[in-house]
Amino acid sequence: MALNLEGKKKVVAEVAAVAAEAHSAIAAEYRGLVVGDITELRAKARESGVYLRVVKNTLARRAVEGTEFECMQEGFVGPLMLAFSLEDPGSAARLLKDFAKEHEALKVKMIALGGQIHDGSELARFASLPTKDQAISMLMSVMKAPVEKLTRTINEVPGKLVRTVAAIRDQKESAA
């Protein structure tokens, strides 16, 4: 069903609002997928915090204008599906990577992160980005290491004194 001007404006506004909030975006060609496959992908996307939308290329170009995904405009050619990561930068990449394993018709064309565009062949690299919880965990372990090392160092001084006194005591007992 063709969209009228008001419908097109709503689609552009919706995608633009999502693009303004998203961490990363992926454009994938869906040619060859059946409706059931796309429905399955959409269900998985909702579960993983990914906004998935098939949008006409002209509307997509207008929607990403003024966002960090403006760099993708030139690549909007052919039947494309846009996936925006809303929770963490790698969630859309993980979703599409897992889905593409089972459905070879899905081809990732480009990935945008931080205002830079990357080729679709780098999907595995983006899929390996840590989730928010994993990133916080890694940061905390890095922040905790110096404190633990300082504690061990401070603890070593009285420990060494105790071992020295014990060695002197053992030496005197064996001499007596």
N, C-alpha and C positions, 0 to 999 in steps of 0.2 A: 504494500500500500504506500503510495507516494505521500510525502509529508507536505503540508502547506507551509507558508512562511512562518506562522506562529509555532508550528511543530518543530521546524528547523531551529528556530531561536531557542526553544526549550532544550533541545538536544545539545546545542552548542553551549548553553549556559550550564547544563548539568555536567557535561564533560569538562568544561573549563573549571568548574568548582572542584571537581575531583582532582584535576591536574594540578591545581594550586596547592592541594593538600598532600599529594602523593610524593613518595620518596624516589620511585623509579617508574619507568614506563617501558613497555615492550610492544612492538608491533609485529604481529605474526600473520602469515598468509594461511587462510583456512580452506582454500580451494581443495575439494576432494573429501572433506568431512561431511558426514550425514547429520541430519538434524539431531538425532539421538546422541551422537558424540558431542555436539556443541552443548546440548542440554546437560550432559554429564559434566562437561568442563565448567559450565556456569555454576553447577551445584558445588563442585569442588572449590571454585573460586570464592563463593560466598563463605564457605567454611574456613578458608585460609586468609580472609581479609584482603582479597584482591578484587578490584573493580574491573569487570570485563565487559566490553561493549564493542559491537560491530557498528561502525559509523562510516558514512560516506566520507571519502577522502577530503572533499572540499570543506565539509563541516568539521572534520578533525583538524584541518589546517587552521581554521578560525578558532577552534576551541583551545588549541595549545599556544596560540599567539599571546605573548606577554608572560609566559610561564617558562620554567627552566627546560621544558620539553619542546621549545620552539625550534630547536636544532633538528627535530624529526620531520619538519614540514616537507622538505624536499623528497623524503623517502616514502611519502604517502602515495603509493602507486599500486593499483590492483586491489583485489579483495583483501582487506586487512581487518584484523581484530586487535583492539587496543586493550592491554592489561596494565592497570596501574597498581603498584604496591602501596597499600595504605598503612600497614603496620610496621614493616621493616623493608629495607631496600631489596632484599633477596627473595621475598615471598612470591612475587609473580614469576620470577625466574625458576624457582623450585617447582611451582605449579606447572608451568609450561614444559619444563624439562621432563618431569614425571609423565605428563600427558603425552608428550611427543614420543616417549619410549613405546607406548602402546599404539599410537596413531601416527604413522609416518607421514600422513598427508599434511600435518601441521608443520609449517616451516617458519621459524623465527627469522625475521628480516633485519630488525634493528632493536637496540636497547639504548635507552637514555638514562643517564644517572649524573646528577650534579651539573647539568647543563652541557654535558658532552655526549655525543652519539658514538655507539660502538656497534660493531658488526654482530649479527646474530650467531656467528660461530663462537662467540665468547659467552654463550649462555651458561655453560658449566661453571665458568669462573664466577659469574654473578649468582648462580644457584648455591655456591659454596659460601657466600657471605653469611656471617653469623646472624642469628635472630637477636632481638633486643635483649632477651634474657641471657643469651650466650655472651653477647658483647659486654653486658654489665658484669657477668661472672669473670670474664677475662680481665676487665679493668680492675675489679676488686682484688683479684689475685696478684696483679702487678702492684697495686697500691699496698697490699698487705705484706709483700716480701721484705721491703726494707725494715719494717717494724719488727718482723720476726727475727731478722738477722741481728738487729740492734739488741733485742731481748736475749738472744743466744750469746752475743758478745759480752753483755753486761753480766750474765749468769756465769760465764766462764771464769771470771776473776775470783769470786768466792769459791768456785768449784776447784780451781787450781790450788788455792790456798789450803783447802781441806785435804786434797790429795797430797800436798807437800807435807803437811803436819802428820798425816797418817803414815807417810813413808818414813819420816823421822822417828815416829813412835815405833814402827815395825823394826827399824834399824836398831833402836835402843833396846828393844825387847830381845832381839836375836843376839845382841852383844852381851846381855846380862846373863 
